[in-house]
Amino acid sequence: MVFRRMLFSLVLLAAATLASGGEATEIGKIINKSVPQPIKPVDPARYRGIWYEIGRYENFIERGCEGVSTDYEPRPDGLIQLTNICRKGSPSAPAQVIRGRAKVVDGSANAKMKVSFIGPFFIGDYWVLDHASDYSWSIMAEPTGRYLWLLTRAARPSPQVRDAIETRARQLGYDLSVLHPTQQ
């Protein structure tokens, strides 16, 4: 019974993703038609910890989320534990937590991950396209060009950090006029 519910949820998620494929709606629209490969290797020890979302391309799962953060922590089995926090409507709303896991894609210099929030299925592709040398910011996306996340170590980064990450995202081909600025 649990497996059937998980499978049903997976089918619904896949249907929603396919239904949005390239339509002129904000959610699911292909915004960057030429997603670059990750720029540099990722040091897992330096990437671990909490990242705050300062902006994203709106998506079905995060619709209405503010106060968004993700904690990346290594697991004993070699995978990465993801703990995502969303606060619906306001940064002061109660936290909604979802946990998942990721595995690093072999040969990707730790910059590509397959992610699962549903049972044993690794269906999401998350790429660290670029990051600051001091790991103060990171640009996360996936290969279809539909999703983008701008992440920083500080919930409210300095104007210099915000400018650096936004400038880099534009250089990578991302249209920030459709970016949802996340309230922290």
N, C-alpha and C positions, 0 to 999 in steps of 0.2 A: 504494500500500500504506500509506504514512504517513497519507494523507488518510483511508483507511478506518478505521485505528486511532483517529485523532482523532475521526472521526464516531461510531464505536462508543463511545468514552469519553464523548462529548457525550450520546449517547442514554442511556447508563447513568446519567449524572448527572441528566438530565432525568427519567428513570423514578424514580430514588430521590427526587427532589424531589416529584414528583407523588404517589408512593406515600405520602409522609409527610403530605400535605395535610390538616391539621386533626385528625389522629388524636390520641389522648390519650397519645402518647409524648413524652418530653422533647425528643428531636431532631425538628425539623420542626413542632412544635406551634405554632399561632398563639397567641402569648402576649399581644401588644398588638393588639387588634382595631381600634384607632383610631390608626394611626401619624400623627403630626403632620408637617406640611411643615417643612423646615429653617427655623430661626428667624432666622438672620442670614447675610449674605454671608461667603464664605471668601476670604481673601487667599492666593492660591497660593504666593507667596514666603514667607509666614509658616507655611503648612501643610506645606511640604516638610520632609524630614528624617525622623528615626526617631521612631516612636510605639510605646510599649509597651502591650500589652494587659493591663489589670488585672482584667478580667472580661468574660464573654461569655455569650450564650445558646448552649448546646452545639449543635454542628452536625456534620454528617457529615464534612466535610473536616478539621476541627480536633479530632476526637475523640481524646482522650489527649494533646493538645498542652499543653505548659507552656513557659515562657520565650519567649512569642510576641511578635514585633515585626514592624513593617512600615515600610519605608523608602519614602517618596514622593519621587521626583526627576523634574524635567522632562526630556523628550526633545527632540531637535532637530526632530522632526516635529510638535511641539505636544501630543503625548500625554504621559501621566504613567507613568513606570516604577515598578512596584510590586515590591518584593522582600520576600517574607514569610518569616519564620523561625519554625519550630516545633521544639521539642525534645520528642520522645515520652516521656511519663512523668515527666520531671524537668527542671528548669531547667539541670541540668549534663549532660544527655544530648547526644549529637552533634546538631548543627544539621541540619535538613532545610530546604532552601531551594526555594521555588517563585517563579518570576517571572511577572509579568503586566503588563498595561498598562491604562490607563484613559483615557477621554476625558470631558471635562466636558460636561454636557448644556447646550446653548444655552438662555439665559434663566433659568438656575437660580442666578445670582449665585455661580457656582463651587461650590455646595453639593451638587450631584448629579453622580454619575459613572456611566457605563456601564463595566463592568469585564470584561476577558477574561483567562482563564488558559489558554484552549484555542484555538490558532490564531487565525484572523481574526474569530471570533465574539465580539461584545460582548453577553453575556447577563445579567450581574449588575448589579443596581441598588444602588449604595452611596450613601447620603445622609449628609451631615454635618448631623445634626439641630440640634446646638448645639455651641459651643466657648467656652472662657474667652476673655476679651478679650485676655489675654496669651498665648494658645495653649498654656497649660500642660495643658489637658485637652480632649478632644473626645468627643462621643457620635456613634457611627456606627451606622446601621441600614439596613434596606431596607424597601420599602413593604408587604410582606405581613404584617409583625409577627412573623415567625418568628425573626429574627436581630437581635442587638444586640451592639455592641462598645463597651466603655468603654476609652478610650485616654488615656495620659498621656505627657508628655515624659520623665518619670523612671521607671525600672524599678520603683522603690519610692517612690511619691509620699508626701508628708507626709500626716498624718491630715487636715489642712485641705483639701488638694486632693482626697483620696479622698472626704471628706464632701461637698464641693461637687459633684463629678461624680455621686455616687450620689443626692444630693438632687435634682439637676436631672433625672436619668433618671426618678426616681419622679414628679416633676412632669409629665413628658412621657407618663406613663401606663404605664411599664414596671414589671413585678413583679420585684423584685430577689431575691425568695426563691428563684427558680429560676436565678439567675445562677451561672455557674461562675467562682469566683475563680481567676484565672490566677496560678500561682506564677512568680515572677521570680527 
